Amino acid sequence: MSLLDVACKVGAKTGIPTRERDVKRILAAVSTSRNFWEIVRQSDEPLPMVAAALEVMAEMGLVEIRDGIYLSSRGKAFAEEVKAFPKGAHLCPACRGRTVVLDHLYDSYRRFVELQRSRPSPLRQFDQAYVTPEVVFCRVALADSRGDLRGSRVVVLGDDDLTGLALALSGLPEEVVVLDIDERIVDFTNEVASGEGLRLRALRHDLREPLPSSLVGVFDVFFTDPSETLAAVDAFLGRGILTLKGPGSSGYFGITNVETSFSKRRKIQQVLIDKGLVITDVIYEFNEYVNWDYAEEMEAYQLAPVKERPIRNWYRSSIYRVELVEEPRRDNPDLRGLDIYNDEESSTV
């Protein structure tokens, strides 16, 4: 029995490229928690891979699945043998690893917390989920710290997080435009913008449809939080790039470990390079998502070996900042009919 044996079986079950190091991370995560959702988070591996690995390791007698997930005595010996040790935790207590604090943005943040209480609830049909209010404003702080906001025109492509509202409340951008498929979010954003006197407007738009010419090449910065299939990343980032003025313009988006393997991340990075972008920042677990109301309906819940709702927020993503270094191709294709939500690594739809 070896890590390679487990990796081969997991890869065959899932269709996800699985390496010995992936199995080692999962094994180490099991030694830190009995909770499936926390094991997924600690492993930094796609949830379908983790679920399959636990099934394979249970068949091999390495783990026991009861009210939780436990290493067997054989599993503990195997983990020791292959040196599958838990990773260390050394987060800054002030910024929690995000590299920014809210300082002068705090008053705007407090107003945002109040306004967002009446937000529309997430819908599964649009693969919606939102980050905590603190994270939303940390995005604002990060973009401001990179010189991207003051006097800029900003577009948000898909906004169940209400990032557009936070940007407008900060008073930093010259203008904020939100595009979203969900009329509830569009109406909520416009209503709050009117009531608060903000430089913010929202338009209903399905990003699979070509962008209106009035939105092409006129923004300094885009924000988006796409589903994590390659098709979705290509579509959302392609639309984001299309909105930008040109070289020197920037964009922000999140990529999780939960639905994106190292192999897929490499492909995503190649997509970015091919589109004329350079990655300037990747901040690990910057985004913390609030647990879904529809958790039991998700594929993730069906794959979980122990059927219990998450207790703590477990779904995190790294934030990427990218910048255009060359004039982009202005492709604006019609992507209707394209499935942007599902692949082998998807689990939250």
Secondary structure as GFF3:
##gff-version 3
##sequence-region A 1 349
A	DSSP	alpha_helix	3	14	.	.	.	ID=ss1
A	DSSP	alpha_helix	20	30	.	.	.	ID=ss2
A	DSSP	alpha_helix	36	43	.	.	.	ID=ss3
A	DSSP	alpha_helix	47	59	.	.	.	ID=ss4
A	DSSP	beta_strand	63	65	.	.	.	ID=ss5
A	DSSP	beta_strand	69	71	.	.	.	ID=ss6
A	DSSP	alpha_helix	73	81	.	.	.	ID=ss7
A	DSSP	three_ten_helix	103	105	.	.	.	ID=ss8
A	DSSP	alpha_helix	106	115	.	.	.	ID=ss9
A	DSSP	three_ten_helix	116	118	.	.	.	ID=ss10
A	DSSP	three_ten_helix	124	126	.	.	.	ID=ss11
A	DSSP	alpha_helix	133	145	.	.	.	ID=ss12
A	DSSP	beta_strand	153	157	.	.	.	ID=ss13
A	DSSP	alpha_helix	163	170	.	.	.	ID=ss14
A	DSSP	beta_strand	175	180	.	.	.	ID=ss15
A	DSSP	alpha_helix	183	196	.	.	.	ID=ss16
A	DSSP	beta_strand	200	204	.	.	.	ID=ss17
A	DSSP	three_ten_helix	213	215	.	.	.	ID=ss18
A	DSSP	beta_strand	221	224	.	.	.	ID=ss19
A	DSSP	alpha_helix	230	243	.	.	.	ID=ss20
A	DSSP	beta_strand	250	256	.	.	.	ID=ss21
A	DSSP	alpha_helix	262	274	.	.	.	ID=ss22
A	DSSP	beta_strand	277	288	.	.	.	ID=ss23
A	DSSP	three_ten_helix	295	297	.	.	.	ID=ss24
A	DSSP	alpha_helix	299	303	.	.	.	ID=ss25
A	DSSP	beta_strand	316	324	.	.	.	ID=ss26
###
